[in-house]
Amino acid sequence: MKMVMAVISKDEADDVIDALVAGGHTATSVESRGGVLRQAYETLYVATRAQSLNEVLDIICRTCHSCVSVERVDVPGVCGPEPSRDIAQVGGAVVFVWDLEQMKRC
């Protein structure tokens, strides 16, 4: 068994979950925040058989898209005509996979 943890944009979470369910998989979703822009994310946990891992990863990668976001941020103590800017990639997915020694439903 494998555990897949995918951190995805909140905007894309429903599409990813729908695609996983259509592919016969289930996911547990948890709200999270992070990154440079403190964006809202969903962290999905998917327990799957090792032989289905590539299918799960493919669904996630096909469904998530990334883009670059520029957000103006005022930095205290910085003077000048333009506020500083943070540029960060948002959307897409960050995926972690690890071996799942045991899975039990109670």
N, C-alpha and C positions, 0 to 999 in steps of 0.2 A: 504494500500500500504506500501511497505517496500523499503528502499534504502540500497543497498549492495555496500560497497566500499571495493575492494580487491586490495591490494598492492602485485604485483607479479613480478617475475623476467622478465626482458625484453625478455630473451630467450624463455620464455614460453607463452608470451602474445598472439601471433597469434594462438597457439593451444587452449588456453582458449576461446578466442573470437570465433574461429571456432566451438568449442563444444557448446558454448552458443547459437550461431545462429542456429546450427543444432537442438538444443532443443527448438527453437522457442522464444528465448530471444534476447534482444539487449543490447549493452554495449557502453558506451562512454569511450574513453581511453585518458589518459593524461600521458606524460612522467614525471618521477620523479627520484630523487637520494636520497640516504641516507644509513644509517647503518654504521657499523664500517669500512667497506671496500669501502664506497662511491660507491656502485654498482648502475648501471642503472636499474630502475624499471619502470613498467607501473602501473598506478592506474586506475582501471576499476570501473565505476559507472553503476550499474544495478538497474533500478526501476522495481519492480515486485509486483504482487499481493501476499498477505500474504500466500495464499494456494500454491503458486509456490516457496516460499522461500527455502524450503528444497531441491527442485530439483536444484535450482541455486547453493546453497552451495555444493551440492553433485558434480555437474559438475566441480566447481572450485577445490574442494579437490581431485577429481579423476585425474584431468589434471595437477595439480601442484605437483612437487616433490622437496624435499629439499636435500641438501648435505652439507658437511662441507668443507670450503675453508680455506687454510692456505696461507697467503700472507706475505712475508718478508717485513718488514718496518724498515728503518733506523731511529733511534730516535736520534736527536741531543743531544750531551752531554753524550751519553751512550757509554762507551768503552768496548771492548771485542772482542773475535774472531767471535762471531755470532751476527748478528743484531737481534733486538727483533722481535717477531712474533705476528701477530694478528690472532686469530682463530675465525671464525664466521660461523654461519649457513646461507647459501644462498639458493635461490630458495624457493620453497614452496609458501605459501600465508599467508598474514595477512589480516583477513577479519573483517570488522565492519558492523553492521546492525543497522539501526534505523528506527523508524516509519516515514513515509512520509505523512505529513498532506494533501498535495495537489500536484498534478502533472498536468501540463497544457502544451500542445503543441501549439505554436503560429506560 
